Amino acid sequence: TCLLVMLIQSSTAAGLYPKFNQLTEASSAIVASMPVTSPALPASKPHPLPTPLAQWQDPTGSGDYFSEIKGTPLGYLIWSQFPVKVYVEHPQAPGVVDAKHQRFQQWVDAVLKAVAEWGIYLPLELVDQQELADISILRSRPPLKVSFNRETGTFDWSRARSAVTSYEFYLAQSISAPEQILDNLLLHKFTILLSPQQSIDYTLATARHELGHALGIWGHSPLETDALYFSQVRNPPRISARDINTLKRIYEQPTRLGWPLAKVKGKR
């Protein structure tokens, strides 16, 4: 199973772009403090479709599950700066290649295969440093969720999860040439914690599923033939036409993300 989490504030610095400043706690806190009705927030508008999605045509007419997709207070989780930069945690070069290192590398290879599969439909670029990434995929066992049961007076522990995917909003500065106008862009980033304790096939399936969330499919399909089906199945499906139809519909929607904050004049 996987868990979808929304984060507004960031506790760590991340999100270096060639043309953007570093994400800071201050910038994410500013976003967190803004009500969705704030006049400073950008208007919700659609972005141009990335070329692979614009060219996508479903010959099967298999439909989509767009009705299952959840929006956020800032709109759909759409990427507008391409290629989307993806970091995959990798092992440090060992003095001797042992079984532990081999398992780690097998995990990496499975995740990279999932990235390549989605890269057919959206421009993706692998980066070697997490600080440069829009999406970070980390080899980490997701923490168990603990809740207090008021009826029994005991703590309930959730079953082990194979992955947790979370996102956060932040501000980044962009300089527009040739006018040299400084804009504060409203952006987002994703972190995926992917368990190392799965078989290679299930690691690939889980990475494929979670990366679908990180690319904008913030919800689940009700059909087990789709990669974004809500539960793990014995024979994990590949990315389906319905997955891509849904992704395309999402990217046709308006969002506040990727647009600059409005310049609100102060009162005299």
N, C-alpha and C positions, 0 to 999 in steps of 0.2 A: 504494500500500500504506500501511497505518497501523501504528503501533507503540503497544502498551499498556504503560504504565510505572507501577509502584507506588513512591511515595515515602513514607517515614515521617517524616523530619525536614524542616522547612522552613527555608530560608535567608533568607527575606524576610518582612516583616510583611504580613499580609493577613487578610481575613475579618471585616470590621466588620459587625456586625448591629445593628439598633436596640436589641435587648435583650441583646446579647452583648458581652464585652470583645474587645479586639483580639488576634488571633493573634500569638503571640510565639515566638521560637526556643525559649524555655524550655518553653512548654507542649507543643510538638511533640516536644521532646527527652524530656519526661516520658513521653509516649505511647510513644515509640520504646524506652524503657528497660524498659517493662512486659512481662514474659512473658505469653503468652496465658492462662496458668493463674493469673495474679495475682488474688487475692481482691478487689482494688480495682476491677478491670474490671467493668462492668455485666453482668448476666445477659443472655443472648441471648433477645430477645423480639420478636414481630412488632409492627409499628405498625398503626394503623387505615389502611385503604386510602384514598388520596385519592379524592375524589368521582368524577372522570372515570373512573378505573380501576374503582371499585366498580360503576359503571353500565355498564361496557363488556361487551357480549355479542357474540360472534363468530357471525354467522348462517351462515357458510360451514363451520364446524367444521374449519378447516384445520390445527389443531394448533399446536405450538410447537417451539422448540429449547432448552428449558430445560436439557436434559442437557448442552448445550455451554457453559453459563455457569459461570464460575469464581467461587468464593467467595474471601474474604480471611481472614486470621487473626482479624479482628473481625466477620466475617459478610458478608452481601451488601451491596453499595453502594447502600443505600436512603436516599432523602431523606425526612425526616419533618417538616421545617419548611417550610411553603408560604406564598406562592409561592417556588419556587427562583429565586434572583436570578442573572441572566445578564448578563455584560459582553461586549460586542462591540467590539473595537478600531475606532476610526473616525478618519478624517483630520482634521487641524486645518483650520479655515477658511482657504483661501489667499487671497492678494490677487487672483490671477488663476487661474481654473479651467483647468488644463492637462490633457494626456492622462494624466499620472501620477496626478493627483487623480481623474480620471474612472475609471481602472482600480481605484483604491482604493475608490471609492464603489460600483462594480459588485460588488466583492468583499463589501462590507458588505451590500448589498441581497440578495445570494445567501444569506449567512449568516442574515440576519434572516428570510428566507423559511423556512429550515430551523427556526429557533426557533419561528416561528408554526405550522409543521406539528406539531411535538412539543407545542406548547402546547395542542393540542386534548385531549391525553391526560394531561398533568400540568400543574398551575398553574405558569406561568413568569412572571417579571417582569424586564424589561430595566432595567439600572441604568447610569448614566453614569460611575461611578467603579469602577475595578477593585477597590479596597479594600473595596467593599461586596458583591462578587460571591461566589456559591458556585461558579459556573462562569465561567471567563474564556476567551474565544476570541480568540486573538491572530493577527494577520496576520504570520506569520513562517515562513521556510523551515526545516523540521525539520533538525537536524544529522545528518550522515551517521554511521553507526555503524562504528567501527573495531575490528577484532579481530586478534589476532596468531596467525598460522598456524604452529604449532610444527614441522610437517612440512616446510614450505618456507622457514621463517625470514623470512617476509615478512608485511606487514600486509594484511589483506583489508578492502576498503571496501564497505559495503552499497550497494545501488542507492538512488537518490533516493526519498524517501518523500513522500507528499502530506500526511501529518499525523502528529502524535504526541500522544497523550492520556495524561495522568498525573494521579495523585491523591495526596493526603497527608492524614494524620490529625492532629487537634489537639484541644486542650481549650479550651472557652469557658465562661464563667460565666453562669448564668441565675438571676435572682431570681424565685422563685415568690410570687405574691400570693395571699391577703393575709398568709400566714404569714411572708413575707420570708425564706424559706429559700434559702440560697445553694447552688446545685448546680454541679458541674463536669461539663458535658456533653461526651461523646465525639462529635466531629463530623469531617467530611471536606470537602475542596474539590477541584475539578478545574481543570486548565489544559489547553487545547487549542491546539497550534501548528498553524496551517493555512496551507499553502503559498499564496503569491500567484501562483504560476506555473502555474495551471490555467485552463482555459476556465471560463466562467460556469456552464455546466451541470455540469461536474465539481466546481467549487467548491461548488455547491449539494448535489450528491450526497455529497461528502466531509464537508461540515458536517452533513448529515443523519445520516450514519453515525457520526461522532465524537460528536455530541450524544447519540445513542442509547447509546453507551458511558457518557458522563458522567451520564446519567439512571439508570444501573444495569445496562445490558445489557453486562456485562464478559465478552464472548466473541463468537463469530461464528456466523452461520447457515451451514449447508452448502448452502442453496438460493439461487440467484442472483436469485430473485424477491423476496428480502427485502432491506430497506435495510441490514441488518447482515451481508450476505454478505461472506465473508472477502476477496474480491478485487474490484477495480474492473472493471466490465463496460461494453460499448459503449453500452447503453441503461440507464442507472441506474434502478433501481426506486424507487417511492415507498414510504412506510412501509406495511407490509403488515399484514394481520390476524395473521399469525404473529408479527410483531414485537411487536404489542400484547399478544397472548396470552402471549408470553414475559415481557414487562414486567410484566404483571399477576401472573404466577406468582412472579416475583422479589419483588414488593412484598408478597406473602403470606407470605414467609419470615421467620424470626427473624433478628435482627441485634443487635449490641452498639451500633451507631451510633445516635446520637440519644437515648441514655439516659444518665442521670447516673452518675458513678462511685460505687461502693459506699463507704459510710462505714465504714472498717475501724478498729476500736478498737485502740489501741496497748497493748502489754503494760505492766503496772505493775512 
